[in-house]
Amino acid sequence: MKVLNGSKIRERREQRGMSQEYLARAIGKSVSSINRFEHNKTEPTASILYAISKALGCKMEAFFEK
């Protein structure tokens, strides 16, 4: 089973040179929401995860571990 790993969201965001604030604005969420996703405190819905993947230019699968 694949498990969402929020640190993979952070890694991808940082690779793109994007701040949490920029990503939050790009997907219509708060900075605190992005922080919670990245630290595995809250799991984003599929639609939010899709928006994150589009903003970061990758597939949603990039955020999961086996």
N, C-alpha and C positions, 0 to 999 in steps of 0.2 A: 504494500500500500504506500502511496506517495503522501508525504507530509509537507505542508506549507512551512517554509523557513523564512521568516521575516528578514533575517540578516541578508538574505539573497536580494531582497528588494533594496535594502540599503547599499549593498555592494554595487548593484547595477546603477542605482541613482548616482553614486559617487563616481563611478566609471564615466558616466555621461556628464560629470561636472555640474550636477543639478543639486540645488539646495532642497531641504524639506519644504521650505516655503514655496518654492517654485513648483514643485511637484503637487503640493496641496492645491495651489491655485489652478494648475493645469487640469486637475480632476474634480475640482469643486468640493474639496474637503478641507478640514482644518489641519494645521501643522501638528497639533496634538494627536490627531487621528493617524497621520503618517508615522509619527513617533511610536504610537502603540502598535501599529502594524509591524514596523521594523524590529521592535523588541518583543514580538510574540505575545503581547498582552491582550490584543484583540485580533481576531481573524477577519479580514475584509470579506464582504460578500463577493460572489462570482462577478457581478457587474462592476464592482469597484476594482477588483483584481484585474479585470479586463481593461478598465480605463488606465490603471497603473501600467500595465504591460504596453498599451498603445503609447502612452506618454514616454515610456523608457525605450521604446523601439525594440521590443522583444516579445516572445511568446509567453503566455502564462506559465507554461511548464518550466520556465527558467527559475521560478521561485519555489519549486518543490524538490524534495529529496526522496529517494527510494526508501 
